[in-house]
Amino acid sequence: MAFFSLTDISFNTNRGIRKGLSGPLEKLDSSKYESNTFRYPSDLGNYDKGHYMVIHINEQRETQFKGETVAGVLPTVLQNRNSLATTKGSTNLGGNISTIVGVASDLLNKIEQTGLSKTVDNFISGGVKAGISNVFGGGNSGSNAFSQFLSGALNGASQSVKSAFAGISDSSFTRTIRRTTDTIALYMPDTLTFTYNQSYDTPKTGGDVMSIAGGLAAGAAAIDAYKSSDNPNAQGAQGVKNLAPFAAAALAKSSGDLGKVLFAAGTGLAMNPMMEMIYSAPQFRSFRFDFMFYPRDESEATEVQLILERLRFHQAPEIKSGSGGFFLIPPSEFDIKFYYNGYVNPNIPPITTCVLKMIDIDYAAVGQWAAYETPSQLRPQLGSTGMPVGIRLSLEFEETEIQTKDSYIRSNRSSLIGM
């Protein structure tokens, strides 16, 4: 719940909040996450009998901005996958990808053996060299410089692809993440909505059945008319007369809406769509959490800015070094847990590893722009003069793992485990 309003704010520049955690959050302070835990409010857990939520951050293994990792702790989605593999076997594409990986790796090796730089240089020499010389200047030196640049970019892209293929395994396919010490602890949001959706297809088989049956009936009626009549001119009329309703319906369907209207007017019947419900697939659950930040002192305001910075940073992708800008490393992923008095709350369903699809930050959350002004500070400073009085944060997460009966059985056994 949102604990504070504008009337509760007494901005103090002397209080500090990053001197260790106490109360219900003491477990975070004495765990592997103590070095990089950010929280709001500063006395989180002392309200509402110690309820709070924790967002653990899982960075990509290939990131060039490596944080401090937590040894021996897997992201939730990898824990679940390993647990499921013991009873169901491989349930992801990685279990059946080895052949494709081998073929792709061989292809990349052959491309490298032919010499990308030579291929590029031959391409340029085949008619493009003169144009490049005009653009770059310096005659052949300009085209040679461009050749080296393009060759380097292609070689870098090739190495990136090879590295990616080499890292694919049954257990880690498409889940290239690891747990870090970056942890955000926030008060319980006002809403905790869990929506479970399943997708079903509703094919209309009636029209297809009518078309098939109608065609057969029309053919049979025409044959019967031909056999029973000596007057060739009467064959067509007799055939139409003997058409079964299936055939008429098929003709009406092929004639569009006008045919359907004429069919209904002439027969007094309507075509049954014969709809069926066929299960298609589960849908990933999504979650939206809204928070209000009313920092009460400079230190708490700085903590709010650190929380926002961490979320923005880990939600963003990055450019793969040496790939010539061809490849992006995906954003970090997140594990969300709900705690009571330092222990996972079994009364709230667990959430598996999520991606952060949307961050919405309103810096004028009090209805109009309002900021703190610290006496004697004529220039804005982070967390002090110029700091917004109220900030609204909205986060939209989506799970990366579908929920099955196996998921529920597994979660019921593990939800009582603490940190």
N, C-alpha and C positions, 0 to 999 in steps of 0.2 A: 504494500500500500504506500501511497505517497505521504510521508510523515510531516512534511514541512509546507508552510505557506509563507507569504511575504511578511506576515506579522511575527513569525518565529525567528527571523533573521537578525542576528547581531554580529556584524562583520568584525572579526578580530584578527589582527595581523600577527599575533604572538603565539597562537596555539599551533602545535605540531601534531601530525597524525601518522607519520611514517617512522614510529619508534617501536615497532613490534605490535603484534596483534594480541588481543586479550578477549576473554569471554568465549562465546561460541566459536569465534574464528581462530582460537588459539591453535587448533589442529593444523590450520594452514600455515601458521607461523613456525610450527615445529616440524614441518614436513618438507618435501622436496620442492615445494612451491614458494617457500618463504622469501626468496630473493626478488621475485617479480610479481608480487600480489598487489593489485590495485583495487581499492574498494570505495564505495559510497553508500551511505554516509560514513564519516570517520568512526562513529560508534555503532557500526553495522552489527546487527545481532542482539543488541541490547534492547531493541524494541520488538514488539510482537512475539515475545518469548523465544527469540533466537532463530527465527526463520530468515533464510536468505537463499539466493541462487548464485551459482558459480559457473563461469564460462572459462573452460580450459581451451588453450589455443594450440593447434597442431600445425606446425609449419611443414612446407614441402621439403623433401629430402634434398632436392636440387637447388634450393634457394641459395642466393648469393649473399643473403643477409641473415646468416645463421644466428639463432638465439641459443640460450642455454637449454639443453635438452634434459629430459627426465629419464634416467636409465631405468629399464625394467618395467616401464608403464607404456602399454600400447593404447592408441586411440580406441574408442569404444567399438567402432566398426570393424577393426582388425581383431579385437577380442572376440566379438560375436562371430566373425567369419571363421576363426580358428576353432571355436567351440562347435559351430555347425558342421565343420568339415569332419570332425571326429564321428559324427553320427550319420551325416548325409553325403559325405564326400565333397568334392569340389562343386561349388554352386556359383562360380563366376567364370567369366570368359577366359581367365588365366589358365584354368585347368585344361583347356582345349586349344591353346594358342601356340603350343611349342612348335608345331609344324610350320605355321605361318612365320613365326619369328626366325626359324632356321632359314627358310627360303629368302626372307627379306634381308637377313644378315649376309647371306651369300651374294645377293644382288648388289648390296652396297659395297662389299669387298671387291667385286668385279669392276664396279664403277671407279673405285679408288685406284685399282691396278691399271686402268686405262689412262689415268692421269687427267684430272679435271682441268688443270691449268693448260695442258696441251690442247684439250678439246675446245676450251674457250678461246685460246689463241688462234686455232684454226678457224673457228667461227668468225672471229673478228677479221682475220686475214681474207676471208672469202667475200669481201665487198663492203664490210662495215667499217674497216680500219680508216679509210679516208674520211668518212663522216665524223668519226670520233676524234681524229686528228684536228679537224676544224673546230670542234667544240672545246677540246682540252688545250689545243695549241701545242706547239713544240713538236710537230711532225709525229714520227713514230713513237717518240718518248711518251706523248700523251696517250696514245692508244695502248702502249705497253703498260702504262700506269693503271689504266682502266682495266686491262686484262688481268693484271695482278690482283687488283681490288676485287673483281668479280670472282676470280678463281679462289681467293681467300674466303670470300663469303660462302661460296658453294662448298668448299672443303669444311668450313665451320659448321654449316648446316648438315653435311653428311656425318660428321663426327657426332653431332647432337643426336641425330636419328639412331646411329649405331649405339651410342650410350644408352638411349632410351630402350632399345630392343634388348640390350644386355641386362637391363635391370628388371625385365619382366619375369615374374614367377607366378606360380599358382596362388600363393598366399597374398601377394602384394599387387596383383594386376589392377591398375587404375587407382590404387590406394597408396600413393607415394608420400605418406605423411608420417610425422613423428611428434610425440608430445613434448611441449616446451614448458618452461617454468612460468611463462606469461599467463597470468590468471587474473580474471576480473570478477570481483565479488560485489553483488548489488542486492538491494532490498527486493523483496518479492513484489513483482508487478501487480497492478490492479486486476488484470485478467490473465487466466491460465486456461486457454481453450485448446482441447485436443480433438481434432476432427479426423475421422477415419472414413476414407472414400475408396470405393472399388469401382472399376470401370466395366461396363457391360455393353455389348453390341446388340442391336435389335434389328437383325436382317428381316426384310419382308419377302418371304418365300412364295406368297400367294401368286404374285404376278408371273414369276418364273414357271411355277407349276401350270398355271393357266396357259402360258405360251406353249409349253411342251405338249400338254394334253390337247390344247386347241389345234395345234398343227396336225397332230395325229388324227384328231376327229375330223378335221376338214379333209384330210387325205382319204380317210376311210369313207366319208360321205360322197366324195367325188367318184371313188371307185364303184361304190354301190350304185350311184346314179348312172354311171356309164354301162354297168352290167344290166340294169333293169329297163333301160330306155332304148328304143330303136331310132328315136329322133335325136340326131346329134345336137340340134339347136336347143333341145330341152335339157341337155345334160347340165349346162351351167345353172339353170333355174332350179333343177332338181337338187343339185349339189348344195346351193345356198339354202334351200328349204330344209335339207337334212342336217345342216350344220348344228352341232351340239352347242349348248351354252358356253362350253370351254372355248370352242373355236371363235365364237362371237366375242367372248371376253378378250381373247388374244388379239383379235383384229382391233377391238376398241383400245387396248393398251398400246398397240403400235401406232394408233392414230392420235395419241396425245389426249389432252383434256377434252377436245371436241368429241373424240370417239367415246370417251367415258360418259359424257353427257348423253350422247345418242344411245349408247348401250343401256343406261339406266332408264331413259325414256321409253325405249322399245321393249325392254324385258321386265322392267320393274324390279330389277335386281341390282345389288352393289357387289363389287368384287371384294372378297375377303382378303386382306393383306397377309393373313396367316403369319403374324409376327412371332418371332422366337427370341428368347433372352439367352444370350450366350456370354459366359464370363470371358472377359478380355484380359485385364491386368489390374494389380493394385496400384494405388497412387501414393507417391511420397507425401508424408505429412509435412505441413508447413506450420510455422509458429511466428506470431508477432508479439513482441514485448515492448511496452511503452514505459519510459521512465522520465521523471521530472527531477532536475538537478537545481537545488537552491543552496549553493555553497554558503556556509555560515562564517567562514574565515578564509584567509589567504591560502593556507595550506590545503584546506578542503577544495578550494577552487582550483589549485594546481593539480590536485588529484583528479578532478573532473576532466581537466584538459588532457592529462595523461591517459585516462580511460578512452576518451574520444580519439586521441592520436593512435593508440594501440589498435582500436577497432578499424579505423580508416586504413592503417598500414597493412594489417593482416587481411583485409577484405580485397586489397588491390593485387593484380598480377604483377609480374616483373618480366623484363626482357632477358632472354637467355643470352649470356655473354658468349661472344664468338660465333653466334648464329647469323650475323648480319641482319638482325632484326626479324628473321623469319619465324622465330619461335618465342612463345610466351610461357613462363612458368606459372601454373595456376595459383590462385590465392590460397591462403591458409584455410584450414577447416576447424570446426569448433565442437567441443563436447560440453553439454549443458547438464548440470545436476542441481537438484534442489535439496537443501539441507535444513535440519532442525537441530539446534544445539550442538553442531559439529558433526552430525551423522546424516547420511543420506536418508531422506524421508521416504519410506516405503509406501506412503499413502498417495504419492503423486507418481504417475506412470513415468518410467525412464524414457529419455530421449537419446537416440543414438547419434553418431557423428553427423554434423550438419554443415552445410555451406551457408554463408551469409550473403543472401541475395540483394538485400537493400538496407542502407543506412539513411535515415532521415533525421536531420538535426535542425531544430528551430531555435535560433539564438535570441529570438524575441518572444519567448514563450509566455510572458506575462501579459500579452495582449498588445504591447507596444515596446519599442526599444527602450531598455533601461539598463544602465551599467553602474558599477561601483566606482567611486572616486575616492582615492586615499589622499588625505591632506598632505601637502608638500610634494606630491608626485605630479609633475606637470606632463610627464610622458607616460604612455600606457606601458604596463608591465604584465607579463604572463601571470594570471591568477590574482592580479591586484587591480590597479587603476585601468578601467576599460573592460573589466571582466563583466559579462552579462549577469544580471541579477538572477535570471531563470533560463534554463536550457531544457528543451524537450528532446529526448532521444527515442527514436523508434527503430527497432531492429526486426528484420524479417528473415527467419532461418528456414531452410528446407532440409529434411533428412536425406542422407545418401544411402539409406538401406530400407528396403521394404519390410513392412511388419507382417509376419506370418504367425501361425499357431506355434511354431517352434520358437519364435521370438518371445511370445508371451510366457511360454513355459520356462524359458531360460531366464527371463527378467524376474519372474516370481521367486526364483531360487537365489538370485544375486542382489535383489534390491535391498536386502537387510544388511549388506556388507557396508561398512563405513568407508573412510578414505583409504 
